[in-house]
Amino acid sequence: MATALARKSISTTLTSGIKRQVVETSAKIIQGAFPQVSVAQQASRKYFAIFVTGISVAGFMALLGINTLLAQDAFTLSNLKIEAKLVADQRDAINRKIDSHAAPDALARKAEALGMKPSETPIFLNLSPTGEVTRG
């Protein structure tokens, strides 16, 4: 029984020793894959990360501001188009009113209201080379 107990303790010691060697070897391999970084390097990486984040946030804020200004200009342009359409409609209304006052029948009515009469013998100007004037 003592020999079995001795074998078991030797076996446990060998197994734990092998496990320890595997763990230490694995740790060395993992540490070799990731280089040692000093506190100063970690601090400089931290400041660099903060710097890059700050620049990114500033850039996004600038883009947001530009986009807002462009949207505001789009609303202004829309309002100006509506105003231009209203002005064009007013201009057309004024032109129609002028045309109605300049129509021949409206001019004839106004002339009669002023006491004018239509001509009984109209005269037409002939622009032929002979230069004769003909009466209607």
C-alpha distance (Angstrom), angle and dihedral (degrees) to the residues before:
residue distance angle dihedral
M1 . . .
A2 3.77 . .
T3 3.76 90.8 .
A4 3.79 91.8 50.8
L5 3.77 90.0 49.6
A6 3.81 90.7 48.1
R7 3.79 91.0 49.3
K8 3.78 90.9 49.7
S9 3.82 92.7 50.6
I10 3.82 91.1 46.7
S11 3.79 89.6 48.3
T12 3.82 91.3 48.7
T13 3.81 90.7 47.5
L14 3.81 91.4 49.8
T15 3.82 92.0 46.5
S16 3.78 93.0 48.6
G17 3.81 90.2 46.0
I18 3.80 91.3 51.3
K19 3.80 90.3 46.9
R20 3.80 90.0 50.5
Q21 3.82 91.0 50.6
V22 3.83 91.2 49.1
V23 3.80 91.2 49.8
E24 3.82 93.2 47.6
T25 3.80 92.5 46.7
S26 3.81 91.3 48.2
A27 3.81 90.4 48.8
K28 3.82 91.4 51.2
I29 3.82 91.1 50.0
I30 3.80 92.4 48.7
Q31 3.81 92.2 47.0
G32 3.79 89.1 50.0
A33 3.81 91.0 53.4
F34 3.80 91.6 54.0
P35 3.80 113.6 47.3
Q36 3.78 119.4 -134.5
V37 3.77 112.5 -97.1
S38 3.77 119.6 -157.1
V39 3.79 123.8 -136.9
A40 3.81 90.2 -106.8
Q41 3.81 91.3 53.4
Q42 3.79 90.7 48.2
A43 3.81 90.0 50.8
S44 3.81 92.6 48.7
R45 3.81 90.4 49.4
K46 3.78 89.1 49.6
Y47 3.81 92.1 51.8
F48 3.80 90.9 45.3
A49 3.81 90.5 52.0
I50 3.81 90.1 49.4
F51 3.82 90.2 48.2
V52 3.82 93.5 50.1
T53 3.80 91.0 46.4
G54 3.81 90.8 50.0
I55 3.80 92.5 49.5
S56 3.82 90.4 48.5
V57 3.80 92.6 50.3
A58 3.82 91.1 47.5
G59 3.81 90.1 50.3
F60 3.79 92.8 49.9
M61 3.79 90.8 48.3
A62 3.82 90.2 51.2
L63 3.81 90.6 50.6
L64 3.78 90.4 48.8
G65 3.81 90.6 51.6
I66 3.80 92.8 49.0
N67 3.79 91.2 47.4
T68 3.81 90.6 50.4
L69 3.81 91.5 50.8
L70 3.80 91.3 49.6
A71 3.80 90.9 50.4
Q72 3.80 90.2 49.2
D73 3.82 90.2 51.2
A74 3.81 89.3 50.4
F75 3.82 90.2 56.3
T76 3.81 90.5 47.8
L77 3.81 90.5 49.7
S78 3.81 90.5 50.1
N79 3.81 91.4 51.6
L80 3.81 91.6 47.9
K81 3.82 91.2 51.2
I82 3.80 90.2 52.9
E83 3.80 90.7 48.6
A84 3.83 91.5 48.6
K85 3.81 90.0 52.4
L86 3.82 90.8 51.6
V87 3.80 91.5 49.6
A88 3.83 90.9 48.6
D89 3.83 89.7 51.2
Q90 3.83 90.6 50.2
R91 3.82 90.7 48.8
D92 3.81 90.7 51.1
A93 3.82 90.7 49.9
I94 3.82 90.8 51.2
N95 3.82 91.1 48.2
R96 3.83 90.7 50.9
K97 3.81 89.6 50.5
I98 3.82 91.4 50.1
D99 3.81 90.4 48.1
S100 3.82 91.2 50.7
H101 3.84 91.0 52.3
A102 3.82 91.9 45.8
A103 3.81 95.0 50.6
P104 3.84 113.8 119.1
D105 3.81 95.4 -119.0
A106 3.83 91.5 49.9
L107 3.81 90.5 49.5
A108 3.82 90.6 48.7
R109 3.82 91.4 51.8
K110 3.80 92.0 49.2
A111 3.79 91.5 47.4
E112 3.80 90.7 52.1
A113 3.80 89.5 48.1
L114 3.81 87.9 56.2
G115 3.81 90.5 51.1
M116 3.80 99.7 -101.3
K117 3.81 121.8 141.2
P118 3.79 129.9 -153.0
S119 3.81 115.2 -100.2
E120 3.81 115.9 -98.1
T121 3.81 93.6 -155.7
P122 3.79 112.7 33.1
I123 3.81 118.2 -160.7
F124 3.80 120.7 -141.7
L125 3.78 123.3 -159.1
N126 3.79 113.8 -133.8
L127 3.80 112.7 -154.6
S128 3.79 95.4 -164.3
P129 3.83 117.4 127.2
T130 3.80 91.4 -101.0
G131 3.80 90.0 64.9
E132 3.78 96.8 -145.0
V133 3.77 121.8 161.8
T134 3.78 114.8 -139.0
R135 3.78 127.1 -158.5
G136 3.77 120.9 -136.4
